């Protein structure tokens, strides 16, 4: 695969775990943005549902995304996330992007 690769993660906090989930996700921002090959790493919150967060990630290519997944901060996230939230992740490639 060549070209940019986007990952979108939709996370719904377990009841009472919203604050812990947000802290975990915010902790990913700085180290992820500093990775070579990372073009963007943003955290969004659903305005209508305070338990729902969206991670919007963009990498220069699939190798950069895979390097991200091997980092200690991502491995910590993987080890912790099931305790805090339901998670659905999408790995996307561009079709028509402005």
Secondary structure as the mmCIF struct_conf table of DSSP 4:
data_model
#
loop_
_struct_conf.conf_type_id
_struct_conf.id
_struct_conf.beg_label_comp_id
_struct_conf.beg_label_asym_id
_struct_conf.beg_label_seq_id
_struct_conf.end_label_comp_id
_struct_conf.end_label_asym_id
_struct_conf.end_label_seq_id
BEND BEND1 UNK A 3 UNK A 3
STRN STRN1 UNK A 5 UNK A 13
HELX_LH_PP_P HELX_LH_PP_P1 UNK A 14 UNK A 14
TURN_TY1_P TURN_TY1_P1 UNK A 15 UNK A 16
HELX_RH_AL_P HELX_RH_AL_P1 UNK A 18 UNK A 33
TURN_TY1_P TURN_TY1_P2 UNK A 34 UNK A 34
BEND BEND2 UNK A 35 UNK A 35
TURN_TY1_P TURN_TY1_P3 UNK A 36 UNK A 37
STRN STRN2 UNK A 38 UNK A 45
BEND BEND3 UNK A 47 UNK A 48
TURN_TY1_P TURN_TY1_P4 UNK A 50 UNK A 51
STRN STRN3 UNK A 52 UNK A 59
BEND BEND4 UNK A 60 UNK A 61
HELX_RH_AL_P HELX_RH_AL_P2 UNK A 62 UNK A 69
TURN_TY1_P TURN_TY1_P5 UNK A 70 UNK A 70
BEND BEND5 UNK A 71 UNK A 71
HELX_RH_AL_P HELX_RH_AL_P3 UNK A 72 UNK A 84
STRN STRN4 UNK A 85 UNK A 93
BEND BEND6 UNK A 95 UNK A 96
#
